[in-house]
Amino acid sequence: MDFENNITLEQKHNSVPIYIIELKKFPEAISSNPLAMQWILSNQYEAKPGKSLIIPDAKGNIVSVLIGKEEENSPYNGLSMYLLPKILPEGSYYFANNKEKVSLAAYSWLMSNYNTSSISKSESNVRLNVDDPLLRDDVCNIASGCALAIDMINQPANIMNPEKMSSEIFKISKKFNANTKEIVGDELLKHNFPLIHAVGRAGEYEPRIIDMKWGNSNDPKITLVGKAVTFDTGGLNIKPGNAMSIMKKDMGGGANILGLACMIMHANLKINLRVIIPIVENNISSNSFRPGDILTSRNGKTIEIGNTDAEGRLILADALALGDEDSPEIMIDMATLTGAARVALGPELPPFYTKNKIMANDLMEISLEEEDPIWHMPYWEPYSNWLNEDLADINNAPAKPFAGSIVAAEFLKRFVKKTNTYIHFDIYAWNPGSHRFSSKGGAAQGIRTLFSFLKKNYN
């Protein structure tokens, strides 16, 4: 999505000032204007958090806009501009007194222009004026990466199928001059991706794995892996209907990883980047993989299938094993993996797992600054023992009703041996309406935090 029309570098005298104000604390430019104060009193405006007021002059022209400052303890107090473009008339505006979190305010302004009913298209004529071209480029890059992820998640599974997702990735690859390869269908068996093949073979569209490389081979190796199940029926352990209604979002890990990759490539970070996306449908047919089947993974571990609805960790196992063979400095995966993560932390706070405590603390601090919340969760070796199986090396879904997100993380960790730092994100990739500074539907989660971290360390 192109946001460049929504943020300009015009002269401020052509724009309307926006003031972020605390309860009844009006800036001098407003308090010294009798007409403005009369308008405020007649509208009984008190500048409560998120509440806005357009102030006209005697001829009805807009002279300023007021918006109440969010509470300091709000984790999203920098994103309050998300509410404004939806109600403002056509024109150009600028932040008159917002110096601390201007990039967050600009980002939320741009994301307000995202329209889920007009995918990949912004028709808003409400523009933000900034005076820093670097800020403009950075914010447009971040918003575009997030909108790409949201776009892909929001599209229905009959459109965003494995073939369509693959074609979108190749368009991205061409745009950034990346080197991208794809292995499809029975070729997966020839190239030793048995789990991806087993999970996806019952789908209408053939399973596949995408392997995209970009950057200078002398730069630090960073590998991004994203789960992309374009629709998840649960397989033979079929989901109930109410649990299947938003399963088009089960490719949200792959979509978020692609959004992050676009940010990295646009910013030309000093990274030897690799992006691995296994893409499947988890469908039901005569050749579906079954509970009780024993499958052999890419790294040779045997897996007994405890539940066919725990398919995401299977395709990730092959993808992580591939990425690990390259011994990257950092490998990050994102996956809409477990309902247990939502039970523990809800839809807005995705957990992540890593043994690197320094990096975990850094990511947590950055997530607070970026108002892109994540939460560090622990690996727990005793729970890993639950995965052990008599008939195979490991079970993909042990019959224990506890700690589902931790158990899934422990499962994935067994397929990473050579990587210096491995980070697993168990994201929801969906806003059910609880997050008022984001569009309902597909969600970009954690990728602004990760991009900020990578830009800080590899710019």
Order of alpha helices (4+ residues) and beta strands (2+ residues): beta-beta-alpha-alpha-beta-beta-beta-alpha-beta-alpha-alpha-beta-alpha-alpha-beta-beta-beta-alpha-alpha-beta-beta-beta-alpha-beta-alpha-beta-alpha-beta-alpha-beta-alpha-beta-beta-beta-alpha
